[in-house]
């Protein structure tokens, strides 16, 4: 067995597939599905409460998510033999969140330059390292992938300041992103388990199927229309359709990208922190791609915020 083949078999096992038969198997048992539902039921009211309060409370929630997510990400990369600067990456990401919390989002260019220069300079302290470029790259990539993409949840919550609406509307902006994205996840998961047959992404995520992807897309569109009637009256019909279609695509791409990173690191879940879901990265990977889509659509198409 070659090294590549051995790695692929490990990846399949991590996803719960049978490498002997090549047939994908369910990743989790029925009790894990129960944990998944219970975790969701417990978390949703907390999310609604945090989004409704907003301000420093919601900023703290995102900061915790980013910190844990980055620790998971850098731990996966250390498993590949890389040595990212974990503390610097976490501090830079938290600074990004704080800047995005401000009303006019200043100093992003300064912060980006400072982080890059610091990572490059700190590498001089490790002349014995063999993969210096990779260490630098993975530190910066963690800040962008986990820190910057998550910062769009803060931007969504603070959007009323620039959109000229009531500050309370920020809760609806955040919940719109979560509701459509997690509806997409649920639709893809359920339809995939029931009807999934065609699996073109087996080398990335053996359990993902075309049928599940279509189910997730339909659920995303349906959720956007439900949100428009329920708590997002600022959406026109065409806006609900556009957000549903866009999130239905981007959320699933985000899920596949996370699977790709885990394949590369030969990990199953990023951690076991959330029962039934895995780690923070496993739970928020779709939102990393969906939250920016919702933010830029609301800011520039719905509310016409000047660029």
Beta strands, then each sheet from edge to edge (+ up, - down):
end
